């Protein structure tokens, strides 16, 4: 499964919160143990649990701190969350204090019908599974484990029988770029409520050679925009902040064309909430987003491996609000290169994770964006 999954079940979540104070979504890597060997694994997951993992007591203390930050969305990820015997106890506690909890388990033999029944009993809002190919051949190669595709299909059937909403996560890479249309068809067939499309960041086991090109990013963004109009499920992207810019551009074009058919016709400015939908503000690494590792280290995201503190030593709120790294990530005007002057910087801001992975500087420009800002063209 993808290790930085962003599950968007936003019922009861205030998306207009001040991201300088509280995040929109919190990802907790409850363990790094996992039976799979995914080619792109951010966590470089291991077969056995780390003895340094946060204990149940430390976990409940962390959950209290998360709830105090205006009840953001909470996702249990890993590794494989089901490798923790106390995962449902943690989920039950989180829900009891008002958190909306989702989980991204790996498709292994641990995902039994009884395991999913337990999730429903404690009140988990949604389950997400990864599907990176329309066939077993493509998916299993990406997941590094034969039989993963069949296990995923079996688990999805359990969810259907128990009437639990299904989210599918797909990581776009060189391995499945040409298969995306068939995967999209599979989403309809499976009856998903959300297709979450991730764009690879070369972190952990992920390699730069696995990524699609900047031009291909743009092509996929435009394809997703068109696809979204005709499919019965929602689509969101992760590590693709510049997709927001594409959406704005396409909506402006359509609005202009509707006014006498001229692209240069006047149009009313689009509001962010009309563009993004599920996360109306420009959620980005460290800006509305925070990640806690299995040992309590706090990162701007799971794909941006810069430790900003540890919850065993500081409160999550103090790290999120006061860390110089987090503060700089919440100031798009301080970004370097074209991202720092781009007219879309407060909506988009580029992937700070990808900038860091490719340049070593999380404030640098998004290296896989083809857009040239007006500030450059008018200079």
FENNORVEN-V641003 format. One record per residue. N is the residue number from 1. RES is the residue in one small letter. PSI is psi in radians with two decimals (NA if undefined). OMEGA is omega as a letter, one per 40 degrees, with the letter a starting at -180 (* if undefined). Layout:
BEGIN
N_RES_PSI_OMEGA + N_RES_PSI_OMEGA
END
This chain:
BEGIN
1_x_2.75_i + 2_x_2.41_a + 3_x_0.01_i + 4_x_0.73_a + 5_x_2.39_i + 6_x_1.74_a + 7_x_2.23_a + 8_x_1.43_i + 9_x_1.61_a + 10_x_0.21_a + 11_x_2.20_i + 12_x_0.02_a + 13_x_2.31_i + 14_x_1.82_a + 15_x_-0.18_a + 16_x_0.29_i + 17_x_2.81_i + 18_x_1.93_a + 19_x_-0.20_i + 20_x_-0.38_a + 21_x_-0.81_a + 22_x_2.47_i + 23_x_2.78_i + 24_x_-0.59_a + 25_x_2.45_i + 26_x_2.25_i + 27_x_2.18_i + 28_x_2.03_i + 29_x_1.63_a + 30_x_-0.40_i + 31_x_2.77_i + 32_x_0.05_i + 33_x_2.39_i + 34_x_2.55_a + 35_x_-0.18_a + 36_x_2.93_i + 37_x_1.04_a + 38_x_2.42_a + 39_x_-0.49_a + 40_x_0.17_a + 41_x_2.03_i + 42_x_-0.70_a + 43_x_-0.14_a + 44_x_0.92_a + 45_x_2.61_a + 46_x_2.87_a + 47_x_-0.46_a + 48_x_2.67_i + 49_x_2.56_i + 50_x_2.20_a + 51_x_-0.23_i + 52_x_-0.01_a + 53_x_2.65_i + 54_x_2.32_i + 55_x_3.02_i + 56_x_-0.75_a + 57_x_-0.76_i + 58_x_-0.60_i + 59_x_-0.77_i + 60_x_-0.60_i + 61_x_-0.72_i + 62_x_-0.75_a + 63_x_-0.67_i + 64_x_-0.76_a + 65_x_-0.66_i + 66_x_-0.79_a + 67_x_-0.60_a + 68_x_-0.22_i + 69_x_0.84_i + 70_x_0.61_i + 71_x_1.12_i + 72_x_2.97_i + 73_x_2.51_i + 74_x_2.28_i + 75_x_2.22_i + 76_x_2.10_i + 77_x_-2.96_a + 78_x_-2.58_f + 79_x_-2.71_i + 80_x_1.95_a + 81_x_-0.51_a + 82_x_-0.12_i + 83_x_-0.21_i + 84_x_2.14_a + 85_x_-0.42_a + 86_x_0.28_a + 87_x_-0.66_a + 88_x_-0.50_i + 89_x_-0.70_i + 90_x_-0.75_i + 91_x_-0.75_i + 92_x_-0.73_i + 93_x_-0.78_a + 94_x_-0.76_a + 95_x_-0.60_a + 96_x_-0.41_i + 97_x_0.23_i + 98_x_0.13_a + 99_x_2.54_i + 100_x_2.03_a + 101_x_2.34_i + 102_x_2.89_a + 103_x_2.55_i + 104_x_1.40_a + 105_x_2.70_i + 106_x_2.58_i + 107_x_1.53_a + 108_x_3.04_i + 109_x_-0.22_i + 110_x_-0.37_a + 111_x_1.39_i + 112_x_2.94_i + 113_x_-0.62_i + 114_x_-0.66_i + 115_x_-0.69_i + 116_x_-0.62_i + 117_x_-0.72_i + 118_x_-0.71_i + 119_x_-0.73_i + 120_x_-0.66_a + 121_x_-0.68_a + 122_x_-0.26_i + 123_x_0.40_i + 124_x_2.36_a + 125_x_-0.46_a + 126_x_2.64_i + 127_x_2.55_i + 128_x_2.36_i + 129_x_2.71_i + 130_x_2.42_i + 131_x_1.96_a + 132_x_0.27_i + 133_x_2.66_i + 134_x_-0.17_i + 135_x_2.83_i + 136_x_-0.65_a + 137_x_-0.82_a + 138_x_-0.83_a + 139_x_-0.83_a + 140_x_-0.59_i + 141_x_-0.75_a + 142_x_-0.66_a + 143_x_-0.15_i + 144_x_0.31_a + 145_x_2.08_i + 146_x_2.42_i + 147_x_-0.12_a + 148_x_-0.68_a + 149_x_-0.81_a + 150_x_-0.69_i + 151_x_-0.67_i + 152_x_-0.78_i + 153_x_-0.68_i + 154_x_-0.75_a + 155_x_-0.68_i + 156_x_-0.66_i + 157_x_-0.68_i + 158_x_-0.75_i + 159_x_-0.71_i + 160_x_-0.79_a + 161_x_-0.58_a + 162_x_0.05_i + 163_x_0.80_i + 164_x_2.26_a + 165_x_2.45_a + 166_x_2.26_i + 167_x_2.42_i + 168_x_2.30_i + 169_x_2.30_i + 170_x_2.27_i + 171_x_2.11_a + 172_x_2.23_a + 173_x_-3.14_i + 174_x_-0.43_a + 175_x_-0.42_a + 176_x_0.20_a + 177_x_-0.83_a + 178_x_-0.23_a + 179_x_-0.07_a + 180_x_-0.75_i + 181_x_-0.67_i + 182_x_-0.61_i + 183_x_-0.71_i + 184_x_-0.71_i + 185_x_-0.64_i + 186_x_-0.59_i + 187_x_-0.74_i + 188_x_-0.76_a + 189_x_-0.65_a + 190_x_-0.22_i + 191_x_0.65_a + 192_x_2.70_i + 193_x_-0.43_a + 194_x_2.29_i + 195_x_1.96_a + 196_x_1.98_a + 197_x_2.02_a + 198_x_2.50_i + 199_x_2.15_a + 200_x_2.35_i + 201_x_2.24_a + 202_x_1.35_i + 203_x_2.60_a + 204_x_-2.17_i + 205_x_-0.22_a + 206_x_2.42_a + 207_x_2.63_i + 208_x_-0.62_a + 209_x_-0.27_i + 210_x_-0.26_a + 211_x_2.65_i + 212_x_2.85_a + 213_x_2.90_i + 214_x_-0.74_i + 215_x_-0.70_i + 216_x_-0.61_i + 217_x_-0.86_a + 218_x_-0.70_i + 219_x_-0.74_i + 220_x_-0.68_i + 221_x_-0.82_a + 222_x_-0.63_i + 223_x_-0.75_i + 224_x_-0.69_i + 225_x_-0.80_i + 226_x_-0.71_a + 227_x_-0.68_a + 228_x_-0.42_a + 229_x_-0.30_a + 230_x_0.05_a + 231_x_2.72_a + 232_x_-0.04_a + 233_x_2.84_i + 234_x_2.69_i + 235_x_2.33_i + 236_x_2.80_a + 237_x_2.69_i + 238_x_2.51_a + 239_x_0.63_i + 240_x_0.93_a + 241_x_-0.54_a + 242_x_-0.12_i + 243_x_-0.57_i + 244_x_-0.69_i + 245_x_-0.72_i + 246_x_-0.73_i + 247_x_-0.77_i + 248_x_-0.79_a + 249_x_-0.78_a + 250_x_-0.69_i + 251_x_-0.67_i + 252_x_-0.75_i + 253_x_-0.78_a + 254_x_-0.67_i + 255_x_-0.71_i + 256_x_-0.72_i + 257_x_-0.52_i + 258_x_-0.24_i + 259_x_1.48_i + 260_x_0.25_i + 261_x_0.28_a + 262_x_2.23_a + 263_x_-0.40_a + 264_x_0.19_i + 265_x_2.61_i + 266_x_2.58_i + 267_x_2.73_i + 268_x_2.43_i + 269_x_2.41_i + 270_x_2.42_i + 271_x_2.60_a + 272_x_-0.69_a + 273_x_-0.42_i + 274_x_-0.25_a + 275_x_-0.79_a + 276_x_-0.64_i + 277_x_-1.48_a + 278_x_-0.65_i + 279_x_1.44_a + 280_x_-0.59_i + 281_x_2.93_a + 282_x_1.23_i + 283_x_2.32_a + 284_x_3.06_i + 285_x_2.09_i + 286_x_-0.14_a + 287_x_1.49_a + 288_x_0.01_a + 289_x_2.36_i + 290_x_2.56_a + 291_x_2.32_i + 292_x_2.21_a + 293_x_3.05_a + 294_x_-0.38_i + 295_x_0.19_i + 296_x_0.02_i + 297_x_2.50_a + 298_x_2.25_a + 299_x_2.75_i + 300_x_-0.54_i + 301_x_2.94_a + 302_x_-0.29_a + 303_x_-0.03_i + 304_x_1.54_a + 305_x_1.07_i + 306_x_1.92_a + 307_x_2.24_a + 308_x_0.01_a + 309_x_3.12_i + 310_x_2.36_a + 311_x_-0.16_i + 312_x_-0.26_a + 313_x_-0.48_a + 314_x_2.80_i + 315_x_2.65_i + 316_x_-0.70_a + 317_x_-0.76_a + 318_x_-0.63_i + 319_x_-0.86_a + 320_x_-0.75_a + 321_x_-0.59_a + 322_x_-0.26_a + 323_x_2.28_i + 324_x_-0.59_i + 325_x_-0.88_i + 326_x_-0.76_a + 327_x_-0.70_i + 328_x_-0.57_i + 329_x_-0.34_i + 330_x_0.20_i + 331_x_1.44_a + 332_x_-0.41_i + 333_x_-0.30_i + 334_x_0.02_i + 335_x_2.70_a + 336_x_2.89_i + 337_x_-2.61_a + 338_x_-0.47_i + 339_x_-0.59_a + 340_x_-0.33_a + 341_x_-0.06_a + 342_x_2.39_i + 343_x_-0.22_i + 344_x_0.20_a + 345_x_-0.54_a + 346_x_-0.37_i + 347_x_-0.70_a + 348_x_-1.39_a + 349_x_-0.15_a + 350_x_2.78_i + 351_x_1.96_i + 352_x_-0.53_i + 353_x_-0.79_a + 354_x_-0.64_i + 355_x_-0.75_a + 356_x_-0.74_a + 357_x_-0.61_a + 358_x_-0.45_a + 359_x_-0.30_a + 360_x_0.08_a + 361_x_1.99_a + 362_x_-0.12_i + 363_x_-0.08_i + 364_x_2.97_a + 365_x_2.64_i + 366_x_1.98_a + 367_x_-0.16_a + 368_x_0.53_i + 369_x_2.29_a + 370_x_-0.15_a + 371_x_2.42_i + 372_x_2.01_a + 373_x_2.72_i + 374_x_-0.57_i + 375_x_-0.50_i + 376_x_-0.71_a + 377_x_-0.42_a + 378_x_-0.07_a + 379_x_NA_*
END
